[in-house]
Amino acid sequence: MHRNELDPDHKLYAWSQTFSEAVKEKDPQKLQEKVAAAEAAIFNRLQDLAQGNGAEIEIIALREASDTFLLLKTDVLRFPDWRRP
């Protein structure tokens, strides 16, 4: 991580709030909803970045946030892990 972009209390980017709320959620049902909302916010920001409207450091933070959600979904929410055979 760079400059604590993925610290749950970090508010540098517009999508950071939804990311923080999802990472802090303890209730599995609410976690699933919050992860979905945060993933949508990240997807929308990635769409903006595809237009060339962003910095490389944010792209790295978005990638790390996506990796965090993959772990939450497979380890906490028990989604299937497509990376494992």
N, CA, C and O of each residue as an XYZ file, in Angstrom:
340
protein
N       0.832     -1.174      0.000
C       0.000      0.000      0.000
C       0.879      1.240      0.000
O       2.030      1.211      0.434
N       0.325      2.293     -0.482
C       1.063      3.532     -0.605
C       0.358      4.630      0.181
O      -0.832      4.876     -0.012
N       1.096      5.280      1.061
C       0.580      6.402      1.838
C      -0.738      6.082      2.530
O      -1.561      6.977      2.722
N      -0.955      4.839      2.905
C      -2.147      4.425      3.635
C      -3.453      4.670      2.887
O      -4.473      4.955      3.515
N      -3.444      4.562      1.547
C      -4.667      4.755      0.787
C      -5.766      3.783      1.199
O      -6.949      4.106      1.092
N      -5.388      2.598      1.669
C      -6.397      1.612      2.017
C      -6.648      1.510      3.510
O      -7.330      0.591      3.964
N      -6.116      2.426      4.263
C      -6.477      2.532      5.670
C      -7.983      2.784      5.703
O      -8.457      3.698      5.029
N      -8.758      1.994      6.472
C     -10.208      2.157      6.463
C     -10.685      3.574      6.798
O     -11.816      3.929      6.467
N      -9.862      4.373      7.437
C     -10.272      5.736      7.770
C      -9.788      6.759      6.749
O     -10.014      7.957      6.921
N      -9.135      6.306      5.703
C      -8.581      7.212      4.700
C      -9.697      7.704      3.777
O     -10.525      6.909      3.335
N      -9.727      8.998      3.484
C     -10.804      9.574      2.673
C     -10.281     10.304      1.436
O     -10.922     11.249      0.976
N      -9.150      9.899      0.893
C      -8.543     10.604     -0.222
C      -9.396     10.579     -1.484
O      -9.485     11.592     -2.178
N     -10.018      9.464     -1.795
C     -10.750      9.297     -3.036
C     -12.252      9.233     -2.786
O     -12.700      8.897     -1.690
N     -13.019      9.560     -3.823
C     -14.484      9.557     -3.700
C     -15.023      8.174     -3.308
O     -16.008      8.080     -2.576
N     -14.392      7.121     -3.784
C     -14.849      5.761     -3.494
C     -14.373      5.258     -2.133
O     -14.804      4.195     -1.686
N     -13.497      5.999     -1.473
C     -12.912      5.561     -0.197
C     -13.943      5.365      0.905
O     -13.800      4.466      1.733
N     -14.990      6.203      0.924
C     -16.003      6.091      1.980
C     -16.726      4.747      1.901
O     -16.889      4.071      2.917
N     -17.159      4.356      0.701
C     -17.857      3.076      0.581
C     -16.913      1.907      0.867
O     -17.328      0.892      1.426
N     -15.645      2.053      0.481
C     -14.642      1.035      0.800
C     -14.503      0.903      2.318
O     -14.515     -0.208      2.848
N     -14.372      2.024      3.011
C     -14.207      2.026      4.466
C     -15.391      1.372      5.162
O     -15.222      0.571      6.082
N     -16.589      1.721      4.713
C     -17.793      1.149      5.327
C     -17.833     -0.361      5.146
O     -18.219     -1.082      6.067
N     -17.447     -0.843      3.992
C     -17.455     -2.286      3.747
C     -16.408     -3.002      4.598
O     -16.694     -4.040      5.194
N     -15.210     -2.455      4.653
C     -14.124     -3.104      5.398
C     -14.430     -3.167      6.894
O     -14.027     -4.114      7.569
N     -15.126     -2.183      7.405
C     -15.434     -2.125      8.835
C     -16.665     -2.946      9.229
O     -16.871     -3.210     10.413
N     -17.478     -3.348      8.262
C     -18.730     -4.055      8.557
C     -18.460     -5.449      9.121
O     -17.635     -6.195      8.594
N     -19.166     -5.787     10.194
C     -19.009     -7.101     10.836
C     -20.146     -8.070     10.506
O     -19.942     -9.284     10.516
N     -21.323     -7.554     10.218
C     -22.480     -8.383      9.900
C     -22.341     -8.912      8.467
O     -22.279     -8.117      7.530
N     -22.290    -10.248      8.276
C     -22.075    -10.807      6.933
C     -23.118    -10.366      5.899
O     -22.771    -10.141      4.739
N     -24.375    -10.240      6.296
C     -25.419     -9.815      5.358
C     -25.180     -8.375      4.898
O     -25.247     -8.070      3.707
N     -24.901     -7.503      5.859
C     -24.627     -6.106      5.517
C     -23.299     -5.981      4.771
O     -23.145     -5.124      3.902
N     -22.344     -6.842      5.118
C     -21.052     -6.821      4.441
C     -21.223     -7.088      2.954
O     -20.628     -6.402      2.122
N     -22.029     -8.073      2.623
C     -22.253     -8.401      1.214
C     -22.833     -7.199      0.474
O     -22.408     -6.904     -0.643
N     -23.789     -6.504      1.074
C     -24.393     -5.324      0.455
C     -23.375     -4.194      0.307
O     -23.322     -3.528     -0.727
N     -22.572     -3.985      1.341
C     -21.605     -2.889      1.312
C     -20.457     -3.170      0.348
O     -19.954     -2.255     -0.304
N     -20.044     -4.431      0.256
C     -19.013     -4.788     -0.724
C     -19.544     -4.538     -2.133
O     -18.827     -4.004     -2.979
N     -20.789     -4.919     -2.390
C     -21.371     -4.695     -3.716
C     -21.427     -3.200     -4.048
O     -21.126     -2.804     -5.174
N     -21.810     -2.374     -3.076
C     -21.869     -0.925     -3.296
C     -20.477     -0.354     -3.556
O     -20.297      0.482     -4.442
N     -19.513     -0.803     -2.791
C     -18.145     -0.307     -2.964
C     -17.556     -0.780     -4.283
O     -16.853     -0.024     -4.952
N     -17.834     -2.023     -4.664
C     -17.347     -2.510     -5.950
C     -17.946     -1.698     -7.098
O     -17.265     -1.433     -8.089
N     -19.198     -1.307     -6.973
C     -19.823     -0.470     -8.003
C     -19.135      0.890     -8.074
O     -18.889      1.404     -9.164
N     -18.823      1.475     -6.915
C     -18.124      2.758     -6.891
C     -16.737      2.634     -7.514
O     -16.300      3.518     -8.251
N     -16.050      1.536     -7.217
C     -14.721      1.305     -7.786
C     -14.830      1.104     -9.293
O     -14.027      1.648    -10.051
N     -15.814      0.328     -9.730
C     -16.009      0.107    -11.163
C     -16.258      1.434    -11.887
O     -15.679      1.694    -12.942
N     -17.120      2.263    -11.310
C     -17.404      3.563    -11.923
C     -16.152      4.425    -12.006
O     -15.933      5.115    -13.002
N     -15.337      4.384    -10.967
C     -14.103      5.173    -10.999
C     -13.135      4.619    -12.037
O     -12.449      5.385    -12.714
N     -13.071      3.303    -12.168
C     -12.219      2.707    -13.192
C     -12.675      3.120    -14.590
O     -11.856      3.305    -15.490
N     -13.981      3.263    -14.761
C     -14.504      3.757    -16.037
C     -13.982      5.166    -16.308
O     -13.576      5.476    -17.428
N     -13.993      6.022    -15.281
C     -13.456      7.379    -15.421
C     -11.969      7.345    -15.757
O     -11.496      8.091    -16.615
N     -11.247      6.479    -15.077
C      -9.808      6.401    -15.289
C      -9.463      5.905    -16.693
O      -8.409      6.242    -17.234
N     -10.337      5.120    -17.269
C     -10.113      4.648    -18.637
C     -10.096      5.814    -19.623
O      -9.543      5.710    -20.718
N     -10.699      6.906    -19.222
C     -10.720      8.120    -20.031
C      -9.458      8.954    -19.806
O      -9.278      9.996    -20.437
N      -8.590      8.495    -18.908
C      -7.352      9.213    -18.624
C      -7.505     10.266    -17.539
O      -6.708     11.202    -17.478
N      -8.512     10.134    -16.681
C      -8.797     11.128    -15.645
C      -8.332     10.683    -14.267
O      -9.148     10.627    -13.346
N      -7.078     10.372    -14.091
C      -6.636      9.944    -12.783
C      -5.140      9.743    -12.720
O      -4.431      9.807    -13.725
N      -4.689      9.501    -11.520
C      -3.267      9.308    -11.273
C      -2.970      7.821    -11.073
O      -3.834      7.050    -10.656
N      -1.747      7.444    -11.374
C      -1.337      6.050    -11.226
C      -1.476      5.571     -9.783
O      -1.811      4.410     -9.548
N      -1.224      6.450     -8.818
C      -1.324      6.054     -7.410
C      -2.752      5.636     -7.058
O      -2.948      4.726     -6.252
N      -3.746      6.289     -7.653
C      -5.129      5.892     -7.401
C      -5.429      4.554     -8.058
O      -6.165      3.744     -7.494
N      -4.887      4.314     -9.209
C      -5.089      3.031     -9.882
C      -4.535      1.898     -9.018
O      -5.147      0.836     -8.910
N      -3.383      2.130     -8.409
C      -2.804      1.134     -7.497
C      -3.724      0.916     -6.301
O      -3.956     -0.224     -5.898
N      -4.247      1.998     -5.730
C      -5.157      1.886     -4.592
C      -6.429      1.141     -4.977
O      -6.941      0.342     -4.192
N      -6.941      1.395     -6.170
C      -8.130      0.680     -6.646
C      -7.850     -0.814     -6.801
O      -8.686     -1.645     -6.448
N      -6.693     -1.147     -7.320
C      -6.317     -2.564     -7.471
C      -6.227     -3.230     -6.093
O      -6.699     -4.352     -5.913
N      -5.631     -2.547     -5.140
C      -5.500     -3.104     -3.795
C      -6.861     -3.232     -3.115
O      -7.103     -4.195     -2.388
N      -7.737     -2.280     -3.343
C      -9.095     -2.370     -2.793
C      -9.821     -3.571     -3.382
O     -10.508     -4.295     -2.663
N      -9.675     -3.783     -4.672
C     -10.304     -4.937     -5.321
C      -9.762     -6.249     -4.763
O     -10.517     -7.198     -4.553
N      -8.459     -6.302     -4.525
C      -7.861     -7.497     -3.918
C      -8.404     -7.729     -2.511
O      -8.659     -8.869     -2.120
N      -8.578     -6.658     -1.758
C      -9.146     -6.762     -0.407
C     -10.554     -7.337     -0.469
O     -10.908     -8.202      0.332
N     -11.357     -6.862     -1.416
C     -12.718     -7.375     -1.544
C     -12.741     -8.837     -1.967
O     -13.606     -9.593     -1.526
N     -11.817     -9.239     -2.802
C     -11.757    -10.650     -3.183
C     -11.508    -11.517     -1.952
O     -12.127    -12.569     -1.792
N     -10.607    -11.077     -1.091
C     -10.349    -11.822      0.151
C     -11.570    -11.837      1.061
O     -11.908    -12.880      1.620
N     -12.232    -10.701      1.218
C     -13.439    -10.652      2.052
C     -14.514    -11.584      1.505
O     -15.171    -12.301      2.260
N     -14.684    -11.568      0.206
C     -15.730    -12.382     -0.395
C     -15.430    -13.874     -0.287
O     -16.343    -14.663     -0.042
N     -14.187    -14.273     -0.462
C     -13.871    -15.699     -0.401
C     -13.690    -16.190      1.032
O     -14.128    -17.292      1.361
N     -13.055    -15.395      1.886
C     -12.751    -15.856      3.242
C     -13.875    -15.606      4.243
O     -14.098    -16.426      5.134
N     -14.577    -14.500      4.110
C     -15.624    -14.163      5.086
C     -17.001    -14.543      4.566
O     -17.785    -15.165      5.283
N     -17.300    -14.179      3.337
C     -18.625    -14.436      2.780
C     -18.734    -15.800      2.108
O     -19.821    -16.214      1.707
N     -17.608    -16.495      1.986
C     -17.562    -17.862      1.433
C     -17.993    -17.934     -0.028
O     -18.597    -18.923     -0.445
N     -17.693    -16.901     -0.810
C     -17.904    -16.965     -2.251
C     -16.869    -17.942     -2.810
O     -15.795    -18.091     -2.227
N     -17.167    -18.608     -3.923
C     -16.170    -19.488     -4.523
C     -14.958    -18.680     -5.002
O     -15.097    -17.564     -5.502
N     -13.800    -19.255     -4.842
C     -12.572    -18.592     -5.265
C     -12.203    -19.106     -6.643
O     -11.749    -20.242     -6.780
N     -12.393    -18.286     -7.661
C     -12.132    -18.679     -9.038
C     -10.649    -18.881     -9.320
O     -10.286    -19.431    -10.360
N      -9.773    -18.433     -8.388
C      -8.326    -18.590     -8.597
C      -7.845    -19.984     -8.232
O      -6.775    -20.404     -8.672
N      -8.617    -20.703     -7.437
C      -8.220    -22.043     -7.003
C      -8.869    -23.091     -7.888
O     -10.054    -22.987     -8.206
N      -8.102    -24.104     -8.289
C      -8.674    -25.160     -9.146
C      -9.658    -26.038     -8.409
O     -10.218    -26.965     -8.995
